[in-house]
Amino acid sequence: MGRAVIIVLAAWLGLCNSALAQTAPPPGRFANWTSAIVAADWRDGADRPIQAFDNARRDLVKGFLAAGFPRATMVDYSLRPDVAEPTTASDVIDGLNAASGRGTAGCLLYFTSHGVPTAMVFGNEPRMTPDMMANLVRATCGARPTVVIVSACYSGIFVNALAAPNRMVLTAASRERTSFGCGADETYPWFDGCVIETLPTATDFLALAAGARACVARKEAERGVSPASEPQMFVGSEMQLRLPTLRFNRPTG
């Protein structure tokens, strides 16, 4: 091959590589993050099966994937037992541990369920208390930057147990209040629906929290429910600095 041909070929390959570098998307800010969305109940207040929690799980997965969380390190579970191959609480914990071994940069854990003043329903197993949740998050995420979202009545009970410098905690209600929308005629629990509604335009977790809380307040005012659920948020000192850099993926142009 002549020298001139080699020079032309090298120049062409250089142009191709340059074009690929310009068009290839940069690694996402949530690359190598573990994420998990868990629908931990499947019933309304009268123990009748409903779809609202599973609807939320399905569409929260879509929303967080669009925001930049990779599917390879994301797991999602439904703890409803009325299916051919039910998932147990132990299966969820094992799955979280496995996912945390694949995604080691950070954690997003989202739970949607019913709650009581002392705990959250977690399938047919003993209810998830704040101490149990704290142990689960510690074992799964350790010192990584971590966002925990708990959608349930009285879910504010988890804030103090989960509070740490490396964490953001967002709950659907205060420790004394119920949340709304867990009925057969609802597509999602209201808080989950507000997260799903806000996700496509939220720029980061702080914007997501603000938008979801405003959405919940609007829904409650429109429906005339009282007392208000009062979603809670905690942001640790390390996360206060980190969160503005953790921007969600959004289409450009």
C-alpha positions as CSV (number, residue, x, y, z in Angstrom):
1,M,0.0,0.0,0.0
2,G,1.4,3.4,-1.0
3,R,2.4,6.0,1.5
4,A,-0.3,8.4,0.1
5,V,-3.0,5.8,0.5
6,I,-2.0,5.1,4.1
7,I,-2.1,8.8,4.9
8,V,-5.6,9.2,3.4
9,L,-6.8,6.1,5.2
10,A,-5.4,7.3,8.5
11,A,-7.0,10.7,8.1
12,W,-10.4,9.1,7.2
13,L,-10.2,6.9,10.4
14,G,-9.4,10.0,12.4
15,L,-12.4,11.8,11.1
16,C,-14.7,8.8,11.8
17,N,-13.3,8.5,15.4
18,S,-13.9,12.2,15.9
19,A,-17.4,12.0,14.7
20,L,-18.1,9.0,16.9
21,A,-16.7,10.9,19.9
22,Q,-19.0,13.8,19.2
23,T,-22.1,11.7,18.8
24,A,-21.6,9.1,21.5
25,P,-23.5,10.1,24.7
26,P,-21.3,10.8,27.7
27,P,-21.6,8.4,30.7
28,G,-24.7,9.3,32.7
29,R,-24.3,10.8,36.2
30,F,-26.1,7.7,37.6
31,A,-23.9,5.2,35.8
32,N,-23.0,2.4,38.2
33,W,-25.7,3.4,40.7
34,T,-27.9,0.7,42.3
35,S,-31.6,1.4,42.0
36,A,-34.6,-0.5,43.3
37,I,-38.4,0.1,43.1
38,V,-40.5,-2.1,45.4
39,A,-44.2,-2.4,45.5
40,A,-44.5,-3.8,49.0
41,D,-48.3,-4.1,49.2
42,W,-51.1,-5.0,46.8
43,R,-54.3,-4.3,48.7
44,D,-56.6,-1.4,49.6
45,G,-57.7,-0.6,53.1
46,A,-60.3,-3.4,53.1
47,D,-57.7,-6.0,52.0
48,R,-59.0,-6.2,48.5
49,P,-56.4,-6.6,45.7
50,I,-55.7,-3.4,43.7
51,Q,-53.3,-2.5,40.9
52,A,-52.3,1.0,42.2
53,F,-49.0,-0.1,43.7
54,D,-47.9,-2.2,40.8
55,N,-48.9,0.5,38.3
56,A,-46.7,2.9,40.3
57,R,-43.8,0.4,40.2
58,R,-44.1,-0.1,36.5
59,D,-44.1,3.6,35.6
60,L,-41.6,4.7,38.2
61,V,-39.2,2.2,36.5
62,K,-39.9,3.9,33.2
63,G,-39.4,7.4,34.7
64,F,-36.1,6.6,36.4
65,L,-34.7,4.8,33.4
66,A,-35.5,8.0,31.3
67,A,-33.8,10.1,34.0
68,G,-30.6,8.1,33.4
69,F,-30.6,5.2,35.8
70,P,-29.2,2.1,34.0
71,R,-31.4,-1.0,33.8
72,A,-28.4,-3.3,34.3
73,T,-28.1,-2.1,38.0
74,M,-31.8,-1.6,38.6
75,V,-34.2,-4.1,40.1
76,D,-38.0,-3.8,40.7
77,Y,-40.2,-6.1,42.7
78,S,-43.9,-6.6,43.5
79,L,-44.6,-8.4,46.8
80,R,-48.2,-9.4,45.8
81,P,-48.7,-13.1,46.5
82,D,-51.6,-13.7,44.1
83,V,-49.3,-14.5,41.1
84,A,-47.9,-17.7,39.7
85,E,-44.4,-17.1,41.1
86,P,-44.7,-14.7,44.0
87,T,-41.7,-12.7,45.3
88,T,-40.9,-12.9,49.0
89,A,-39.4,-10.3,51.2
90,S,-36.2,-12.4,51.4
91,D,-36.1,-12.4,47.5
92,V,-36.2,-8.6,47.6
93,I,-33.4,-8.3,50.1
94,D,-31.3,-10.8,48.2
95,G,-32.0,-8.9,44.9
96,L,-31.0,-5.6,46.5
97,N,-27.7,-7.1,47.8
98,A,-26.9,-8.5,44.3
99,A,-27.8,-5.2,42.6
100,S,-25.6,-3.3,45.1
101,G,-22.7,-5.5,44.1
102,R,-23.2,-4.5,40.4
103,G,-23.7,-0.8,41.0
104,T,-21.3,0.6,43.5
105,A,-21.4,4.4,42.9
106,G,-24.7,5.3,44.7
107,C,-28.1,4.1,45.6
108,L,-31.7,4.9,44.9
109,L,-34.3,2.9,46.9
110,Y,-38.0,3.5,46.4
111,F,-40.7,1.7,48.4
112,T,-44.4,2.1,47.9
113,S,-46.8,0.4,50.3
114,H,-49.3,0.9,53.1
115,G,-48.1,2.2,56.5
116,V,-49.1,2.2,60.1
117,P,-47.8,4.5,62.8
118,T,-45.0,2.2,63.6
119,A,-44.0,0.4,60.4
120,M,-44.6,-0.2,56.7
121,V,-46.2,-3.2,55.1
122,F,-43.6,-5.4,53.4
123,G,-45.5,-8.2,51.7
124,N,-46.7,-11.0,54.0
125,E,-43.6,-10.8,56.2
126,P,-43.3,-8.9,59.5
127,R,-43.7,-5.2,58.8
128,M,-40.7,-3.0,58.1
129,T,-39.9,-0.9,61.1
130,P,-37.6,2.2,61.0
131,D,-34.8,0.1,62.5
132,M,-35.2,-2.6,60.0
133,M,-35.2,-0.1,57.1
134,A,-32.1,1.5,58.5
135,N,-30.3,-1.8,58.6
136,L,-31.4,-2.7,55.1
137,V,-30.2,0.6,53.7
138,R,-26.9,0.4,55.6
139,A,-26.3,-3.1,54.3
140,T,-27.2,-2.3,50.8
141,C,-25.7,1.1,50.3
142,G,-23.2,1.7,53.0
143,A,-21.5,5.1,52.7
144,R,-22.4,5.7,49.1
145,P,-24.6,8.7,48.2
146,T,-28.1,7.4,48.8
147,V,-31.6,8.5,48.1
148,V,-34.5,6.7,49.9
149,I,-38.1,7.4,48.9
150,V,-40.9,5.9,51.0
151,S,-44.5,6.2,49.8
152,A,-46.8,5.1,52.6
153,C,-49.0,6.5,55.3
154,Y,-47.0,7.7,58.4
155,S,-43.8,7.2,56.4
156,G,-42.2,10.2,58.2
157,I,-41.4,7.6,60.9
158,F,-38.5,6.6,58.7
159,V,-36.8,9.9,58.5
160,N,-34.9,9.9,61.8
161,A,-33.7,6.3,61.4
162,L,-32.4,6.9,57.9
163,A,-30.9,10.3,58.4
164,A,-27.2,10.4,57.6
165,P,-24.7,12.8,56.0
166,N,-24.7,10.8,52.7
167,R,-28.4,10.5,52.4
168,M,-31.5,12.2,51.1
169,V,-34.8,10.9,52.4
170,L,-38.2,11.8,51.0
171,T,-41.5,10.4,52.4
172,A,-45.1,10.7,51.3
173,A,-46.4,11.8,54.7
174,S,-45.3,13.0,58.1
175,R,-45.1,10.5,61.0
176,E,-48.5,11.5,62.2
177,R,-50.4,11.7,58.9
178,T,-51.8,9.4,56.3
179,S,-51.2,9.6,52.6
180,F,-53.9,9.1,50.0
181,G,-54.8,7.4,46.8
182,C,-54.5,3.7,47.6
183,G,-58.0,2.6,46.4
184,A,-59.3,0.4,43.6
185,D,-60.4,3.5,41.6
186,E,-56.9,5.1,41.6
187,T,-54.2,4.5,39.0
188,Y,-51.5,5.2,41.5
189,P,-51.2,6.3,45.1
190,W,-51.2,10.1,45.0
191,F,-47.6,10.6,46.0
192,D,-46.3,8.1,43.5
193,G,-48.5,9.6,40.8
194,C,-47.0,13.0,41.6
195,V,-43.4,11.6,41.4
196,I,-44.3,10.1,38.0
197,E,-45.9,13.3,36.9
198,T,-42.9,15.4,38.0
199,L,-40.1,13.1,36.8
200,P,-40.1,14.0,33.1
201,T,-39.4,17.7,33.7
202,A,-37.4,17.6,37.0
203,T,-33.8,18.4,36.7
204,D,-32.6,16.6,39.8
205,F,-33.8,15.1,43.1
206,L,-34.3,18.4,44.8
207,A,-36.6,19.5,41.9
208,L,-38.3,16.2,41.9
209,A,-39.1,16.5,45.7
210,A,-40.3,20.1,45.3
211,G,-42.5,19.2,42.4
212,A,-44.0,16.1,44.0
213,R,-44.7,17.9,47.2
214,A,-46.5,20.7,45.3
215,C,-48.4,18.2,43.3
216,V,-49.6,16.4,46.4
217,A,-50.7,19.6,48.0
218,R,-52.7,20.5,44.9
219,K,-54.4,17.1,44.7
220,E,-55.3,17.2,48.4
221,A,-56.8,20.7,48.0
222,E,-58.7,19.7,44.9
223,R,-60.2,16.6,46.5
224,G,-60.8,18.4,49.8
225,V,-59.1,15.8,52.0
226,S,-57.9,16.7,55.5
227,P,-55.6,16.7,57.3
228,A,-52.9,17.1,54.7
229,S,-50.3,14.3,54.4
230,E,-47.3,16.7,54.7
231,P,-44.5,14.9,52.8
232,Q,-41.2,15.1,54.6
233,M,-37.6,15.6,53.3
234,F,-34.2,15.2,54.8
235,V,-30.9,16.1,53.1
236,G,-27.6,15.2,54.8
237,S,-24.6,17.6,54.8
238,E,-22.7,15.6,52.2
239,M,-25.8,15.3,49.9
240,Q,-26.4,19.0,50.1
241,L,-23.2,19.5,48.2
242,R,-23.6,16.5,45.9
243,L,-27.3,16.7,44.9
244,P,-26.9,19.7,42.5
245,T,-24.4,17.8,40.5
246,L,-26.7,14.7,40.2
247,R,-28.7,16.0,37.3
248,F,-31.2,13.8,35.5
249,N,-30.8,13.0,31.8
250,R,-33.0,15.2,29.6
251,P,-33.3,15.3,25.8
252,T,-31.4,18.2,24.2
253,G,-32.2,20.2,21.1
